[in-house]
Amino acid sequence: MALEAERKEILARRRRGIILKLIRENHEGQEQRYTDGELWAMLLRIGQTVGRLQVVTLLQDLQVLDYIDFKSQPDEEDGKIRLTEIMLTSVGLRFYTRHKSNEDVSFN
């Protein structure tokens, strides 16, 4: 059981790093800011087996860490939360440009 929990945390750390990278690359390309659905699709496209709600949780984790910010609103059709205008904060940008993993985010 402990190994499974450790494996899940390692995956979450890696996915947080991938998300930060995707957000930064999107900004560098001067594209519109991502939504949670768009990031979910990007993660699936690069081979990450992850559910949409897991992506929302990862994004919320990154917001709590002050690495990203976004707007949150309930979807009127299904009542679930939708995240829009996802962007790096100044703290997130400084962290990303150093490209040094920590206990919450892995760039490996």
Steps between C-alpha positions, in 0.01 A plus 500: 500500500782743583663434163177583318463827690862589423448417131192723485688789662792463257255508208323806642832683543600421140160603365518831688835564330357410158206734558731790591701432185189492281370825648835673448540377142146615424579846636829521310302431184263785594204263476172536687519379858410136553188357659506186713347306209771613261775405744333164556498440123867601476597260778314215329666587169847468653418163656396591853214277613309744716135586557355846464426526873862403574612789281273739691651373826855545368416854390348576839817364664713732285276794592535425872878498449460843334655377174193561285177694505171446318135588497260241636134466411236228519388346172126555473449170314663256741571712809872419496763769542666633184833679519584765243770759431771283655829686534827494693532737792824692557595236759422225248703668228803538728465137610460375141796695363728350767379155384588350838271230630372515858280283723186617312610521134739289295648602167647152437 
